[in-house]
């Protein structure tokens, strides 16, 4: 007796449009930071994960009155369509803000965007075709990695150390990619208080990087959301201040004012600016006009420089709490960076531990962080985690590091008892995964 022919297998498809999406959508993935929000925002969890600025000290009542007056007196303009490049008064004020970091710029070369994230999207869209190469620090900002993947580019990481990006690594990467027939479109870098490491490029490194860019004919995209939030010392001159012909500068009001208005900008050479304006018009018609009026009201009527000083003092206390908590609670073998500004500390765990697989146990212990693998395009970073000190109070930060320390001690006990680590491949990674500072505790 012969068996009946099996019926063709039919898998369940939850998305009826799965076969019609563009190929580039395969590069769209959920941000590791956004994926943690639902858990990290629970009140019992100390979140050292997100990079939300603390805006509690803003003069919100006075701001509310000023914006109400804006609507009464200029609402017809503020709530109307605007220029695709951004309102002229906003671009003029942006040049004044950039002057704080030694940048001399003309308003005509500024394009206002929906946050600097959109600025990076427009730059990538303007310059990159599928399979082009973008160089990025190892590790690099998770939002940038997501943008680059969405445009189907290849991300090649270049080395960092405690002084910032290593210029020789940039030179080697460019020459290697070109020898393989690849087009390197630009280097993406966060020179000040880098996300996720907190490392700042020294002035010597900045000069060397500009020299390498000229030598190999390389465009630099400088992302600088944290530059004015220096905790120790004065703001460093931006890369753009050192070269206005091959540095595209991304700026934002999200960290120095408030992120909800979603206003950033791109400062670019004139010809590039024209392309970016066209890309902006096709994407949004115009950046948010009301937000531009609101921010201009803040810059024009309030002491925004004094507010930045207040932010610096607040973040200094939180940074100090983080470093103290780590020194008190981390087990032997852990190292971490010591940022002089910005929002983040980059922690490296002992060999054999894996921050991604350890995360559920950390959340069970009511503390959250972002695993290091989120900041690499090539799977590295398993021994690392990003810790944010910008939002929790100093007391919560200390408690968070205490909870995290207990989790790490437990993981190391398990490793010692059973002779295996949670991260099975951690020992295979080269030294660069240990972060930019090998031993600075």
Secondary structure, DSSP 8 states (H G I E B T S, - for coil): -------------S-TTTTTS-GGGGG----HHHHHHHHHTSTTSEE--------TTS-HHHHHHHHHHHHHHHHHHHTS---TT--HHHHHHHHHHHGGGT----GGGEEEESHHHHHHHHHHHHH--TT-EEEEESS--HHHHHHHHHTT-EEEEE-EETTEE-HHHHHHHHHHHHHTT--EEEEEE--SS-TTT-----HHHHHHHHHHHHHHT--EEEE-SSTT-BSSS-----HHHH-SSSEEEEEESTTTT-GGG--EEEE--HHHHHHHHHHHHHHHSSS-HHHHHHHHHHHHHS-HHHHHHHHHHHHHHHHHHHHHHHHHH--TT-EE---SBSSEEEEE--TT--HHHHHHHHHHTTEE-EEGGGG-SSS--TTEEEEE-SSS-HHHHHHHHHHHHHHHHHHHHHHHHHS--SSTTGGGS-GGGG-S-SS--
